[in-house]
Amino acid sequence: MIQNKQYRIPRAEVADTESLLKAIKTVVGQNALRWYVAQVTSEEIVIEATTVNGPPMLHFNSRADIKFFSGKSALLSIIPTGVGCRLGGYAGDAAPVTNLLASAVDYLITNPNAVNASNFIGLDSPNIVYTDGCSIDLFCQGLVDLHLPYGNRIGLIVEKSGRSQLDKVFNIVNAVRAVHGVNITDVLITEERIGGRCFENKSGAFVGTIDHPQVLLEACEKLIGRGVNAIACTSNIQDLPSDSYASHFDGQYPNPVGGVEAVISYLVTTRFGVPSAHAPLINIKELDLRSSIVDARGAGEMASTSGLACVLIGLHRAPQIRAEAKGRIADVITLKNILALVTPASCLGGTPAIQAQVYGIPIIAVRDNHTILNVTEANIELGNVIEVGSYAEAAGIVLALKRGLSLESITRPLHTLRYEALAEPFELSALQPQGEEEEQPAVEVV
């Protein structure tokens, strides 16, 4: 059974990031698929979590003994799903800024919804590492590395559907194979419904639940037994609030679909340790829209029959999180490669942001990317945040970090160091051996 709950932690019990993480793990328990800080007040910290009861999840050991380091620069860019991101909360509309950031580093790691747009996908830069949210969370916790494959063997799970829907799915599958060269080795149609449902948390963020998770997990077991090492799933989403969905296409409301899609992919990856992603089987368009031409940010979804193509293309080279995974590996990314995390300034309560504080990774918080949340540097008190106005400014900061430039040196005014301003003035006598006296050089005070 999958449940979505709110948990409240007294603010007085949280002294720093490590105590916050400990408190979160205590309240959400071992069966949490995913969680995030939804609200912070002077009295409490509110956590919204999705938990699951069922087969045991894979256990990942700490990677504190990381030895491999390629020397390549990597950047982590997170566009949270279901929270109404102004940039990236629609249908792949964060692709341009994602490709911009990718031009500044060797590898740009991002979650699928940043570039997914149904029949369209914004993977223009070959160094974009299309990584599901669960794998990103495990990576940020130091539990796994990202093993970049030359190409994955993809298995596709299709929810039980009518003939016309299946025809559309197989045409998309064959088009992706023929045009993009994606290796889709197996397609499995379930005998029962999976039953993914939308669920809106009290914060206004969308998550989801699954009526029959065992149908999904049994299908995964069959595909993995046939040798696949990446899993795509396409199913219909129920309980879509039609008014809210129409408002989403009008550019005024979070995407209600993304939350349940995240739950499905988290369930697969935590259980089987392979990259996974979900797509709506048929994009719903029978809505009371103000205009048949929707907000440009959601046009990719409206112009596409299904959401499947982008997921299959993205999973083609999605990273593996286990060294023993089947297939040849081209490169490996570890936490030592990460220059910084880029994320909306109001979404600093997720696993990547909090773990970045633990590992001393700078967080570049983008103010322009508004969301419905208000978990900012000011109220969650992270100490490694660099606030910027836009993604263009974020790209400049990334380039400075890559060059090892002090950020102070590229801004004005530039603070001038003076002798009398030093907290503990430098004493030359401290460097001389005891018992020896030498003439002290004159020190000019400016």
N, C-alpha and C positions, 0 to 999 in steps of 0.2 A: 504494500500500500504506500502511495506517495501522498505526503501532506505538506501544506504550506502554513507556517506559523510565525508569529512574532514573539520575540524574547526580549526582556528588558533587563539591562545590567545597570545597577546603581553607579552613578558617575564617581562616587567616593571610593569605589572598589578598584578604579582604574588609575594607576599612577603613570604608566607609560605604555608604549606599543606592545612590549612583551606581556605585560599584565593584561592588556586588552585581548590579545590573542588567546591567552590562557583562559580568560573568562568566557570568551566566545566558544572555545572548544568544550568547555565544561557545560554550558547551557544547551548547545545544539546537539551534543553527543557525537557518537562515532558513526551514526547513520546519516549524517548530513551530506546531501549531494552538492549543494552550493549555498552560500550565504552572502549577505552584504549588510553594511551599516546603513540603515534607512533614515535614521534621524538621530541628532545629537542635541541634547538640551543641557542646562546646567545641573539637572537632577539625574538624568539617565541617558543611556545609549540604547537605541532600539535596533535590534537585529531582525531581519527577515530571512528565514531559511526554508529550504526545501529538504525534507527528510524522506528516507525510504526504508521500509522493512522488507526483507527478502533475502536472497542469496548473498553470501559474504562478498564484499568488494575486494579487489586486489590490494595487496599491501605493498607500499613503496617505502624503501629504506632511505634515510637521509643521505644526500650527496655532499656531505660536509667535507669529504676527502677527494673533491674534484681534482683530477690530475691533468686531464686532457684540456688543452687550450690552444685554439687555432690561431689566435692573434687577430682575428677579424672582428670588426665592430658590428654590434647588433643593437637595435632599438626596439622597444616594446611599445606598441600603440594600441590602447584599449578604447573601443567605442562600446560602452555598455548597452545591452539590448533591453527593450521594454521600458525605458525610462525617459523617452521623448527627447533624445539627443537632437539638438538643432542641426548638427552635422553628423550624419551617420545613423540617424534614427529611422530612416525610411528604407529605400531600396538601393543599397550600394552607393548612396550619395556621398559617402566619405572616401570614395575611391580616389578622387583627385588629390586630396590632402594626404592620403596614404601613399600614393605614388610620389608626391613631393617629399615626404619624409624619407621614403626609401632611397631617394637620390642622394641622401646625405650619409648613408652608411652601407656596409657590406650586406647586412641582412635587416629586414624590417619584419618583425613578428606582429601579426594582428589577428583579431578574431573574425570569423567568417562574415558576420553581418556588415562589417565595414566596407566590403567589396561586392557582396552578393546582391544581384538585381535580377533574379529569375532567369530569363534567357540571356541576360547580360551579366558580365563580371568584369570588375576593374583591376585585373591582374596584369597591367601593362608592364610593370617592372618585374623582371625575372627573379629578383632577389626578395620579393615579398613572400614571407613564410606564412601560409594560410593555416592557422592553428585553432582547433576547437577550444572553447572556454575552459573545459576541464583540464586539458593538457597544459594550458597556460597557468592555471591555478597550481597544478602540481609542480610545474617548472619554477614558478615564483616562490614556492615553499622550499625549493632546493631538494625536491624528492626525485626529480627526473631531469635528464638532459633532452634536448631536441635533436633527434637523428634525422638528417635530411636525406630522403631517398632519391634515387634516380627516377623512380616511378613506383606507385603502389598498385597492388591488385585489388580492385574495388569490388565489393559485393553490395548489391542494392536490394533493400527490403521494400516491397510495395504492399501497402495495406489492401486487404480484400476490397475489390471495387468492381464496377460494371465494365462491360466490354468497351464502351466508348472511352472511358477514362484510361483503361489499360492500353488502348491503341495510342493515345496521346503520349503516355509514358514511354512506350517502346519506340515511338518515333523520335522522342527526345534522346533516349539512350543511344539509338543508332546514329543520330546526328552528331552527338558528342564523340562517339567512337570514330566516325568518319572524318570529321572536321578537325577535332582537337587531338586525336590519337590517344585518347584516354583508354586505359586497360580495364574495362568492366567485364569481369570474368563470369559472374553469376548474378542472376536476378531471381529473387524468391518472392512469391506472392503469398501472403499469409492466408490461412483458412478462416481466421476470425478477425474482427476489428481490433485495432490497437487502442483506439479511444482516447486520443489526446484532447485535452480540454484547456481552454483559457481560464486563468484565475487572476483577479486583480487584488493585490495586497492593499493593506490599509494606507500605505504610503502613496498609492496610485501607480506603483510599478506593476507591470504585468509579469506573471510567472505562469505556472501551469501544473497539470497533473495528468496521469495516465490511468484509464480504466482497467486495462489489461496488460500490465507490464510484462507478464510472463510470455505473452504472444511475441512481443518484441525480443525478449531475451532468448527464447527458444529459436527464433529465426536467426539471431546472431550466432548462436552455437553451431547451427547447421552450416552457415556460410564460412565461419572460421575453420570448421572441420574440412571444408573444401579448399582451404588454402588462401583465403583472402586475408589482407592485412589492413584494410580500411573499409568502413561500413557507412553507406548512405542509406537514409530512410526517408520515404515519402509517404505521407498519410494526410487524411483530412483532419482539420482542427474544428472541434465543436465549441459551442458556447461563445462564439464570436459576438460581442455586442455590436449590433449593426450600426447604431447611432455613433458609437465611439469609432468604429472602423471607417465610417464615412467621414468623420471629423479628422481622422488620421490622413486620409487622402486629400483633405482640404488643408493639410499642414498645421493642424491645431491640436493633435492628440498623439500619445505614444502608440507605437505599433503593438496591437494586442497579441499578435502571433508569435513574436520573438521569444517571449518568456517560456512558453510550452516547448518550443523548439530546443531551447537551451536545456530544459529538463531531460528531454529525450536523448540528446547527445551526451550529457553528463552521465546518464544512467548507463549508456553503452560503454563509454570510455572507462568509467570507474569499475565496471564489471569485467571488461575484457582487455583493457589496456591498449586499444587501437584507436587511431583517429576516426572521428565520426562527425556527421552533420545531418541535419534534417531539412526537408523542404516541403512546403505545402503541395499536396498532390494536384489540386486544382485551385488556382487563384480565384477567390470569390470576387465577383464584380457586380452582382445584383444588389446594389446599394442605392440609397436615396442620396445621390450626389448633387451638389449644386450645379456642377458642370461635368460634361463627359470628358473634358480635359482636366486632369487632376494636377495637384501640386507637382512641379517638376521633379521634386525629390522622390516621389512615389511612382513616377511614370513608368519605370522599368517593370514594376510589378503589374501595373494596370495593362501594359502592352503585351504581357506574356500569359500564355495559357496556364502554365505550371511554374512552380518555383524550382524545378529540379536541375536544370542545365548547369547553373552556376555552382551548385554543390558538387556535382560530379567532376566538373573542371577543377574546382578548388582542391578536392581530395586527391587529385592525381599526384601531387607532390607534397601533401600534408606531412608534417614530421611525425616520425615514430617516437614513442617515449620509452621504449624498451630496447636495449642493445641487442637482445636476442631475437628481435622481430625479423620475420622473413623478408628477404630482399636485400639488395646491395645499397650501401650508404655512401653518399657523396661528401658529407661534412657533418660536423656536430657542433651545436651551440650550447654553451654552458652559461651559468650566471656570471661567470667571469668576463664574458663577452659583452654584457649589457652596459651600454653607456648611460641610458636613462629610460624612464617610463613617461610616455605622453598620454594624458587622459583629461577629460573635462574637469574643470576646477571645482564643480559641485558634486563630483562622484569619487571622493577620496576614501570611501569606506569599504571597498572591495578587497579581496585577497591580494591582487597585484600591488595596490598602493600601500597597504599595511605591511606586506612582506618587503617591499622596497625600502621602507624605513628600517626594518631589521637588518637588511644587508647593505645599508648605506648607499643605495642607488638613488640618484636624483630623480625627483618627480617634476615633470614640466606640466603645469596645470593651465589648461587653455580656458580663459574666461569666456570667449565668444561662443563656445559650445555649451549653451544653456541646456539644463535638464529639469525634470520635475523635482529632483532631490536638492538638498542643501547641506551636503556633508563636505564642508570646505576646510581649508587649512586652519582657519580661525577657530572652528568649533571642534575639530578632531585633534588639533594640536600635533601635527606632524612637523618634524624639524628639517626636512630635506626638500621642501617645495620651492620651485621657481615658477612664479606666476607670469604668464604672458597673455597678450591680448588675442593672438590669432595663431593658426597653424603655420603661417608664413614666418612669424616671429619664433615659433618653436623650432622650425627647421634651422634658423640661424643659430639658436642656442645649441642645437645638436652638433652643428659644424664646429662651434667653438669648443665643445666638450671633446669632440673627436681630435681636434688639434691640440688639446691640453691647455687651452687658453684660460686664464683667469677671467671669469665673467665680469669681475669688477673692472678689468682693463679695457673692456669694450663698451662701457657705459660712462656717462658723465653726470655729475662731477666725479672725478677720481680723487679719492682720499689721499692726502699726502702724509707719509710717515715722517715724524720728526723725533728728534732725540728726546726732548722733554715729555713727549707723549707716551713713551714706553712705560709700561706698568712696572717693569724691573729693569732699570738702566743697565746696559751692558758694561761690565767692568773688565778692563784689559788685565788687571792684576790677577784676576782669577785664573788666567791661562799660564802664569809664570810659576816655575818650580819654587817651592818654599825655600827661604834662605837666600834667594838671589834677588837682587834689586837692579832694575834697569830703568833707564830714563823713560818716562811715560810720554808717548806722542801726544801732541796737542789735539784736542777735539774741538772742532768748531761747531758751535750751536747756532742753527739757522732757524 
